């Protein structure tokens, strides 16, 4: 192996590490901006993990992402339970606001479009549509490697399970709202195979600013 090749590989690894680290900071800042979520504990997933694991600090996230050589690094948009007791209480209807739908998620797959131009055009249409409906909201746009993830923090302090209006129709109104919001806000252009839920909203730690679109 030549010295120049080794140096380039090292530089590329450092670049990817910095890119992922910046992506983690950006995603964690969402939870602070929302103001209704705790940052940790939270689950993550990587290419070489076959399940989600719970982490408690950014340093833990970076450790596991480094083990995966920064490939397919994802962070759950919603927190994990602090304990088994908290999880049991939640399922009994206690502290339902832990999972109020305050981060909306759109999975926007590039394979549905015949060119990069049509993909970017559709993305701009969706962002314009979101801006017309949700004032003073700044979506975060992440490049997934296969399309875009659009993450929208909103002011939702209570779980929809607290409102009896939904009782006759569903037992999981907050989860169903996440799925409705993805379809509606994406102008029905979101990936139809994606059904967001509080355990499956996994955000990739690569970021692209909307300002650059």
N, C-alpha and C positions, 0 to 999 in steps of 0.2 A: 504493500500500500504506500503510495507516494505521500510525502509530507503535505503537499498542497491539497490532496484529496482529503486527508485526515483533518486538516485545518478547516476546509469547507464544510465537512460533515459536522464538526464541532460547532462552527458558526451557525449552521442551519438548526442544530439542536437547541442552541441558545436562543435563536430567533423564535422557534416554536414555543419554547418555555416561556419567553417573555410575552408572546402573543396570548398563550393560554392564561398566564398570570393576569394580564390586563383584562381578559375576558371574564375571569373569576371575579375580579374587583367590580367590573361593570354589572355583572349579574347580582352580586351581593348588595350593590348599591340600590338595586331595585327594591329589595326587601326593606331597606331602610326608608326609601322614598315612599313606599306604600304606607309605612307607619303602623300597619296592623299585623305584621309578621315578625316573629323572632328569626334571627339568622340561623341559629343552630339549636338542636341537632338537625341535620338534613341528610338526605341520601344522595349518593352519587353513583355513577356507573361509567365504566370504561370498556375499551375493546376487549381486554383480557379478563374482565370480570363477567361471570355469567349470572349475576344478580346485582341488585342495588345494595350498597352497604352504607351504614350510618357514619357520618363524620361530625366532629364538634368544633373544628377550627379550619381556617384557610390552609394552615400548614399541613393538616391531614389531607386536605384535598390535593395539594401540590404533590404530596408524597405518592398518593395512589395514581395521580395523573402521570407522574414521572415513571412509575412502574410500567405504565402502558405506553411509554415513549410518546405521550401526549396525543395518542390516537383515540378518536371517538370519545372524547371527554365530555361528560354531561352532568348537570346539577339539577336536582328536582326543584321546580318552581315553588313547591309547598314544603313546609317543615315536616320533620319526623316527630313521633311522639317522644316525650321525655322519658317515659317509663311505661311498663306494661299496665300499671294502674291507670295512668292517664288514658291509654288506649281503651281500656275497659270502660272507663267513665264516658269517653266519647261515644262509644257504641251504645251506652245507656242514655244518651241524650244530654250529657253534661259537657259544657264548654264546646258547643258546636261551632262557635266563632273561630276556633282554631283553623277551620278550613272554609272561611268565607271566601267567595270567588273574587279575590282582589288582584289576581294576575291572570289576564286572558291570554290565550295562546293560539297562534295560527301556524300550521305547518303547510308551507307553500312549496310544492314539489316541482322542480324544473322539468321533469319528464313529461309533464302535462302540456308543455309548450314546444312549438316547433323551432324556436330560435331564442337566442339570448335577448334579442330586441323585444320579442313579444313577452318574454318573462319580465323584463325590466318595466315594460309598459304596464303590465298587469299589476306589478308591485306598486307603481306610482298611483294607479287607480285605487287600489286598496287603501293605501296610506291617505289619499285624499278623502276617501269615503269615511275612514275612521275619524279624520279631523273634522268632518262635517257633523259627525254624531257625538263625538266625545271631545268637548272643548277643553283646552288646557291640559291635554294628555299628550305625552311624548312617547310614542312607541319605540321600542328598542328592536333593531333589525339585526339578526345574526345570520351569517352564512353557514349553512350546515354541511356544505360539501356536495349536497344534492339539491339544494334549493335554499329557501329562506325560512327562518323562524321569525315570526313577528310577536313580540311580547309587549303586552299593554297593561301597565299598572293602573288600577282604578280605585276609587274611593268606595270600598265595600266593607264596612265594619262588621256586618252581621251575616251569618249564614242564612240562606233562604229557608232552611229547615225551621227557623224561628217564626216564619210567617204562615199562619194557618190557611191562607188563601190557596197554597199549593198542595195542601194535604189530600184533597180528593183526586189529584192527578198523578202524583209521584211521591215516592219515599226518599228520593235523592234530588231535590230541586237544584241544589248548588252544582252538583256534577252535571246535571242535564243543561243547566245554564251555560256552563263552560263549553259544552258541545254545540248548543244553539249559537252562542256568541261567535264561535269559530266559523260556522257556516255563514252567518249573517254579515259579520264584519269583513269577511273575505270575498263578499259578493258571490258566494258559492264556488269559489275557485280553490279552496283549500283541499288538501289531500283527503279524499273520501275514506281512505283506509285508517285515518287517524281519528281516534275518539278520545279527546283529552279527559283525564281524570286526575284526582289529587295525587295519585301514586305514579302516574305516567306522564306528567308534564316535565319531561327531561330536556333541559336547555343546554345546547352545546356551547362550550366555552371558547367560541371564536366570534369576534364582533366586527360588524361593519356599520358605520354610522349612517343614519338616514340622510344626513347632510351631504354625504358623498354620493348619493344616488342621483 
